[in-house]
Amino acid sequence: MSTNTTTSQNRQGDPGAPEKAPAPPRVAHLAQGLTRWSVLIGYVLMVAIFAILRPDTFLTISTATNLLDQATIPTLLVCGLTFILASGEFDLSFTAVLGLSAGAVIILMSKHDWPVALACMAALVLAGGLGLIVGLLVTVGRASSFIVTLAVSSVVVGLELALTDNKTIFENVPISFTNVAQQEVLGLHQSVWIMVILVVISGIILHATRLGRHISAVGGNATAAFLAGISVRRVRISCFVIVALLAGLAAILRTSTAGSYFPNSSAGFLLNSYAAVFLGAAAARSGRFTILGSVFGVVWLLTLQTGLTQLNQPAWASTLLQGLILSIAVLLAARGRREGEA
């Protein structure tokens, strides 16, 4: 066969030869890159805009320190929530656990004169017990975690109101308790250092231990994990206990910082926590839930709130933007997860 004939057949297409996929155009590559890095790009642009509009107040040490102080409680909550989402479950009760634990630790000290350490330990036991109950209801009861935690949240809020009589409590709070969060170490409040330590511990557990590997396996495919010999029930119960314990720690730091308990102290943390975790997953190009990504999500949202506050924007603007950001982050995280599995 001549060369011309062979060339003609190749142009017409040889059914026996594998077809080469056409190279994606440069525009498609650019669009894909922008999508993958959209969260990081958006953060850089946001910081630049706020720095230009408020050059004297935004990029300052005091603003950064204030942001770290504000990040303490939501960071603890998103660390726990990351465990839950990585295991393939949902939890709507952790903010209610925070509220009840906050009321309990203050009541025990101010009304019953419990020592600070003992009151804090009791609040953590209470929080962990609630997490264990939720985990058992979801796993042993084989119920939807969304419905179970929504119901438990209502019950826990009712217990909080009954315990505190829905009143602010600030009398007889020991100074040693307020020092737990407010005392300064190397120019930062002690609560910030506690947050850093717990972030490191959470990251090690989720990403560098056997339990963390099992959590990822269960979240990826629970059936395959079970067939591989992993106790899916135990893993998921552990995650619910972890998020509850971190909520209890957040309650202690929150009441220590304020030096008091006030009703509805957990308001606003639920949506923000989910938004931060999904933002972090979207920032990670694989779309997976990571501790570092979730912490970045907290910083992202707090930077937005700080900038809007310095620009004297109304409170509803921040809430509206957070809802929009959560919607976009969920879509980006889902897309990143699909691309990572492909």
Secondary structure, 3 states (H helix, E strand, C coil): CCHHHHHHHHHHCCCCCCCCCCCCCHHHHHHHHHHHCHHHHHHHHHHHHHHHHCCCCCCCHHHHHHHHHHHHHHHHHHHHHHHHHHCCCCCCCHHHHHHHHHHHHHHHHHCCCCCHHHHHHHHHHHHHHHHHHHHHHHHCCCCCHHHHHHHHHHHHHHHHHHHHCCCCECCCCCHHHHHHHHCEECCEEHHHHHHHHHHHHHHHHHHHCHHHHHHHHHHHCHHHHHHCCCCHHHHHHHHHHHHHHHHHHHHHHHHHHHCCECCCCCCCHHHHHHHHHHHHHHHCCCCCCCHHHHHHHHHHHHHHHHHHHHCCCCHHHHHHHHHHHHHHHHHHHHHHHHHHHC
